[in-house]
Amino acid sequence: MKDIKKILFIVQARTNSERVPKKMIRPIGNTSLFEIFLNKIKQTNIPLNQFYASVFDLELKDLCLKHNINIFHRSIESRNTDNSLRTMYEWYDKFPQFKYAVLFNPCLLFLKPKTIDGFVQKYINSHYDGLFGVMEKRQYYWNQNKEMITPWPKDCTIMNTKIVEPTYEAAHALYAGKLKLIGKNQWMGNFKTNNPALYLMQEQECLDIDHEWQFQLYSSFYEKNYLGLGYPYG
């Protein structure tokens, strides 16, 4: 079991995304993707004095100030890199009071506060160094050589996804691990058995915005079905 006081809770965001320009601050009704996420965090059980937003851009810092969120002043090098853990997660050695980190993807419009709380609680109660959000898939897959890699269900002659053995897909939503591992260019674990452990999530909460069509579709649905209703996250 882990001491929650030893956990850094952190989100990273930037405005220079290439596929969906400025997606974190583009209007969604009267708010934005980043602001929706900050409101979600405020509805969780996470101690806000241990929650930081790692941001470089002034627009994002202004939103943090608006919501009284701690700011880690991200460097431009971190903002512009995707291929070096120690540069991208430069905060890993800047918080000596913390041993662990829980990192969030702020691009998931439909991620619920109770799911965040469930992830955090499982991590606290576990003996695992790392925890990683995944989605269960019941589907058939082939490798790059066109060889089938999904075990065919026993005594089944049709392609039935209801009885196929489940596999698990990265949700790219919630991450947890030891801070010192980042210094060794490793995050969460070595991805062998239960390292990191897997946290099962609902697929509808993991709808990520990586392309323009996703922003248009998800934000439109969110505006029509969630804004102003106060559920599930205001």
Secondary structure, DSSP 8 states (H G I E B T S, - for coil): ---GGGEEEEEE--S--SSSTTTTTSEETTEEHHHHHHHHHTTSSS-GGGEEEEE-SHHHHHHHHHTT-EEEE--HHHHH-SS-HHHHTGGGGS-TT-SEEEEE-TT-TT--HHHHHHHHHHHHH---S-EEEEEEE----B-TTS-B-S---TT--S--TTTS--EEEEEEEEEEEEHHHHHTT--S--SBTTBSEEEEE-GGGG----SHHHHHHHHHHHHHHTTTTT-S--
